[in-house]
Amino acid sequence: MSEKNNERPDDRARPPALLDQAGRIVATVGGVPLALALDVIRGMSARTHIKERHVAELLVDWASSGRLPADLRNELRRQLEERRERVRRSGVATAEPTPQG
């Protein structure tokens, strides 16, 4: 008998740790919610033809080294501007609520 996958449904929807870390970096730097930051990373990957995981690695390295290839830096800027503009047009707030504590 084959062993059932013990993943919870929530786990399948969550990004892998590296992508999550990169998403949090983009969210912090870009001032956008995590979901939007992950969309930015997907957009960067699609436009530069670099695998999402490698884009995530480069972003995590960038957070500690301060170095990001110019094409990715420009694409990050472009993707953030594009998403912010979409949010502005839709009238949805760009920042996640901060927990009160």
C-alpha positions in Angstrom: 0.0 0.0 0.0 1.4 3.4 -0.9 1.9 6.0 1.9 -0.4 9.0 1.7 1.1 12.4 1.4 1.0 14.1 4.9 0.8 17.6 3.4 -1.9 19.8 4.7 -3.9 21.7 2.0 -2.4 24.9 3.4 1.1 23.7 2.8 0.6 23.2 -1.0 -0.4 26.9 -1.3 2.6 28.2 0.6 5.8 29.1 -1.3 9.0 27.1 -0.6 11.2 28.7 2.1 13.6 30.4 -0.3 10.9 31.9 -2.4 9.1 33.0 0.8 12.3 34.7 2.1 12.9 36.5 -1.2 9.2 37.5 -1.2 9.6 39.0 2.3 12.7 40.9 1.1 10.8 42.3 -1.9 7.8 43.1 0.3 10.0 45.1 2.7 12.0 46.9 0.1 9.0 47.6 -2.2 6.5 48.4 0.6 4.0 45.9 -0.9 2.1 42.9 0.7 3.8 39.5 0.5 1.3 38.2 -2.1 2.2 41.1 -4.4 5.9 40.6 -3.8 5.7 37.0 -4.8 3.9 38.1 -8.0 6.8 40.5 -8.6 9.2 37.6 -8.4 7.2 35.6 -10.8 7.1 38.5 -13.2 10.8 39.0 -12.9 11.4 35.4 -13.7 9.1 35.5 -16.7 10.5 38.7 -18.2 14.2 37.7 -17.7 13.8 34.0 -18.5 15.5 33.1 -15.2 14.0 30.4 -13.1 12.0 31.6 -10.2 14.2 29.7 -7.7 17.3 31.4 -9.1 15.7 34.8 -9.0 14.8 34.1 -5.4 18.5 33.1 -4.6 19.8 36.3 -6.2 17.3 38.4 -4.2 18.3 36.7 -0.9 22.0 37.2 -1.8 21.2 40.8 -2.6 19.8 41.4 0.8 23.2 40.6 2.4 25.7 41.6 -0.3 23.9 44.7 -1.7 24.7 43.3 -5.2 22.0 42.5 -7.8 22.7 42.2 -11.5 21.6 45.4 -13.3 19.0 43.6 -15.5 17.3 42.1 -12.4 17.5 45.4 -10.5 15.8 47.2 -13.4 13.2 44.5 -13.7 12.5 44.5 -10.0 11.9 48.3 -10.2 9.7 47.8 -13.3 7.6 45.0 -11.7 7.1 47.0 -8.5 6.0 50.1 -10.4 3.7 48.0 -12.6 2.0 46.3 -9.6 1.8 49.6 -7.6 0.0 51.2 -10.6 -2.4 48.3 -10.8 -3.1 48.7 -7.0 -3.6 52.4 -7.4 -6.1 52.0 -10.2 -8.0 49.4 -8.3 -8.1 51.5 -5.1 -6.7 48.7 -2.9 -4.2 49.6 -0.1 -0.6 48.6 -0.8 0.5 47.9 2.7 -0.5 45.0 4.9 -2.0 45.9 8.2 0.4 46.0 11.1 -0.4 43.8 14.1 -1.3 45.7 17.2 0.6 44.5 20.2 
